[in-house]
């Protein structure tokens, strides 16, 4: 009598990821660029990287040490999809480390980026007119003892297509400033798309004058969020008061704002570039409420810290006796919480005269005495300057942006909606910041492994939209049913519940 063994495997989205990657020929593309050693045996580097990407997307787990255990849990599922049988050594740390080293080759990575974009373009026919750049910091390259050294961190700059959010290219550079990496990425994106007239949208990575001048000189345009300390002129408050008007797009209120033009010049490679820039200042209601809540929290914490400077006399509690020292401590607290000029601190001086015996020993009627005056300063009241707070509140919620497009092509309302749409998309490096992946990257110390891992994550981001937007007529995880009565076969239970990085709402923490 034959026996039937039944083993249950939880697949979740693993089958969907692997099937989608196979339909897009991702393993073949990766193998064509990464390659394998002539003596390599077993699964190719292309399939090793694809399976690792599936582990990342489904488990939010990037570590090499966890891939082997994950592959063992999904052994039957992987055996049905991989071209060769699995061996215990396939997903060892050594083999995965070789994959990351091959990702670190710059020429290989740029060629791989180009083919991934060509693959996406053939499938969707998307014509990219806007490119969003965003930069994040990878602290994993910081060795012990250099946590405060800015040059010890890597900068990851990601370029994605506007609206669709598809990954175009990424740049991982050790530059202290993200401007150099952004300029290199802009050149590569322009070469990748093979056209000019693109609109580059970004923040501080594009705000450098040299970067803006280079974009204009190549026939492209920019829409940049300026830093908070960007000079807008001494009459900025006057313009806000008299020129600001409501801004709405498609019946949706976006806030109030205004714009003005200013001529700019820059020296670029022995060539002077001149253009007219439109500077726009916009006040967003949501940003104003958020900044007001932050200011209110800082005021509350500052009040508590100020009152804690002069606790009641007691054992172990040191008292201020010099008003200059207390005033300096109050100033430090106000500057620490960023509320200088918003709080008034009043303190009073207490003096107490104490009679003490001169010298050591027990006192007596014939012992000489002296009088000692002890001074104790105590904060009596912390009051808020309501007028100053109201003036500071009127300055909240304003942000500045600049563009080289004329008003006929990109009106103020469309420019504001363009930026707000990108800010709320939550794509790209923000995905790394919002998940445990960035925290896990802090444990990677070798720079070559970190660069390779960052580029592997970018391939995972490239694959992610295809899994989300699979055709409704055939779910990519819908495999032919297994006959459970077959002897010696292992059945796989497929669960369509989204998990991990694929589900932005129900993402699990690792």
Buried (B, 14 or more C-beta within 10 A) or exposed (E): EEEEEEEEBBBBBBBBBBBBBBEBBBBEBBBEBBBBEEEEEBBBBBBBBBBBBBBBBBBBBBBBEBBBEBBEBBBBBBEEBBEEEBEEEBBBEEBBBBBBBBBBBEEBBBEBBBBBBEBBBEEBEEEBEBBBBBBBBBBBBBEEEEEEEEEBBBBBBBBBBBBBBBBBBBBBBBBEBBBBBBBBBBEBBBEBBEEEEBBBBBBBBBBBBBBBBBBBBEEBBBBBBBEEEBEBEEEBEEBBEEEBEEBEBEEEEBBBBBBBEEEBEBEBEEEEBEBEBBBBBBBBEEBBEEBBEEBEEBBEBBBEBBBEBBEEEEEEEEBBEEEEEBBEBBEEBBEEBEBEEBBEBEBEEEEEEEEEEEEEEEEEEEEEEEEEEEEBBBBEEBEBBEEBBEEBBBEBBBBBBBBBBEEEEBBBBBBBBBBBBBBEBEBBBBBBBEBBBBBBBEEBEBBBBBBBBBBBBBBBBBBBBBBBEBEEEEBBBBBEEBEEEEEEBBBBEBBEEBBBBBBEEEBEEB
